[in-house]
């Protein structure tokens, strides 16, 4: 069922606002440059969109600059070792994105001669590119007239329509309403709407007086714009518990190993841990040594909260499997996810 509204989204007003207020972002071509004929680089747009999934612009900028310095083209990224990509990704979270990023770069080079497909449908066959990312690249880079609906736009549209149900219950209706508004300047319109949600129609504040959608916004008319979007009921996040073991040899080097190729944090670097379960029980130390309890670290994943008891010991380097010993000064260069950087910090490695 289409959303009822007396005023369609005014793309002309949105674009006029964007022409004067577009954010300056390292992966973006400004509206003035677009007008003069400069086109966005699909590689840079794709990279930014993958990085920005469930992460903020502020957090992504430094990663984006580092990635594009190390690997300025899709060919460079495709040739890079996966371990190097994972190492540079460490701290951004959701590490399957980094593995898909590398696989996608290889697919673009191998199957498309290094040229990204120019439609949302063509892009969506590539590894790690779903409905949102394909629409964003197709609109921003090729002006395909396709609706680009992200979390910021969910909020803008939920307020514009004063949506009385959680967004996830009306996603397709919102997409349909947005699709009707997409103008010829589809890429600038998509980025303008993203900017509106990031700067004007923000999560905890709505600057309605300067919003180009002011006149038609039902939430503004109601006087309670931040009441929307309606929050869905949250299920309680389960807790898992376990033990983490930090081992040093006689030279002070730290024992590290690689996590399995599948599952959570796949292929990343870790210190040994127990299984993560509802009731971890007593620690089962990897080797006999004088172990010291170094406290607890807590890390929240999307679907559960993890509590790890951290233990450390000086051990003999023999017989510890397929891992390696890293000097403390080299730990910053390892592909350690945030969880294991917390574990090492608790053990005294800041």
Secondary structure as GFF3:
##gff-version 3
##sequence-region A 1 350
A	DSSP	alpha_helix	11	21	.	.	.	ID=ss1
A	DSSP	alpha_helix	31	35	.	.	.	ID=ss2
A	DSSP	alpha_helix	42	52	.	.	.	ID=ss3
A	DSSP	alpha_helix	57	70	.	.	.	ID=ss4
A	DSSP	alpha_helix	74	79	.	.	.	ID=ss5
A	DSSP	alpha_helix	82	89	.	.	.	ID=ss6
A	DSSP	alpha_helix	96	112	.	.	.	ID=ss7
A	DSSP	alpha_helix	120	123	.	.	.	ID=ss8
A	DSSP	alpha_helix	131	142	.	.	.	ID=ss9
A	DSSP	alpha_helix	151	160	.	.	.	ID=ss10
A	DSSP	three_ten_helix	167	169	.	.	.	ID=ss11
A	DSSP	alpha_helix	171	181	.	.	.	ID=ss12
A	DSSP	alpha_helix	186	195	.	.	.	ID=ss13
A	DSSP	pi_helix	196	200	.	.	.	ID=ss14
A	DSSP	three_ten_helix	208	210	.	.	.	ID=ss15
A	DSSP	three_ten_helix	214	216	.	.	.	ID=ss16
A	DSSP	alpha_helix	218	222	.	.	.	ID=ss17
A	DSSP	three_ten_helix	225	227	.	.	.	ID=ss18
A	DSSP	beta_strand	238	248	.	.	.	ID=ss19
A	DSSP	beta_strand	254	258	.	.	.	ID=ss20
A	DSSP	beta_strand	269	270	.	.	.	ID=ss21
A	DSSP	beta_strand	292	300	.	.	.	ID=ss22
A	DSSP	beta_strand	304	314	.	.	.	ID=ss23
A	DSSP	beta_strand	324	326	.	.	.	ID=ss24
A	DSSP	three_ten_helix	328	333	.	.	.	ID=ss25
A	DSSP	alpha_helix	338	346	.	.	.	ID=ss26
###
